[in-house]
């Protein structure tokens, strides 16, 4: 299932929707007409994920059984504003140096365990949201990444339990100001400017992804491809990351983990890096998930 969190342009009421091709299924309106209950928001879904997903599946089955024309319940994407995928995740974590070619381009050492750092909730942004460049940020870079969404509380999880705890995946752009990132040994300041962590546009449940470790990732800067690779090149797999992180902290539903970026970031250019500027658009595309697009202002 491909879930989105959005509001209509004509009002500001948060909604949960199901993406269907080029439109969003108004699942709440459909449920009302079928006299069925479904989670009304992403937060409500996260309270009891198995129950919520089951209710969403029942709605789709009943609509098919009663020959409900789904086209009557579709909202065109031009009529919506996407919202940050998760409203208030308890934790936003990220993995550094997780693609070997990126490490080589940075002349870095290959880590023996995942490099985990945190990002703060103020940095979250939505698909199509404009990202303001702070005056103090002078060396802004893009980082297209696969994002894990946790769906079950776990602690000290083995790989099997870690896999079961994953709700699904999305797309992230870990925007970073390099001058602030390396100002100290901690990366936090360069990573957590307001709206520097857009995620979206949808949460794709894990059952929709045949092989999460074999998805193409492409990042474009103003229509020019700047990153082109695959999740198969991760040093630490999705399951490795979730299991490892759970050894040190309890992961909870709605927690998000950025899994690292591939070769092609601006910071790899040591001679004449062309940092991001206002009016530039960054698009990150991941196979089987979609496209995340944001413009800098």
Secondary structure, 3 states (H helix, E strand, C coil): CEEEEEEECCCCCCEEEEEECCEEECHHHHHHHCCCCCCCCHHHHHHCHHHHHHHHHHHHHHHHHCCCCHHHHEEEHHHEEECCCCCCCCCEEEEECCEHHHHHHCCCCCCCCCEEEEECHHHEECCCCCECCCCCCCCEECCEEEEEEECCCECCCCHHHHHHHEEEEEEEEECEEHHHHCCCCCCHHHHCCCCCEEEEEEEEEHHHCCCHHHCEEEEEECCEEEEEEEHHHECCCHHHHHHHHHCCCCECCCCEEECCCCCCCHHHCCCCCCCCCCCCEEEEEECCCEEEEEEEC
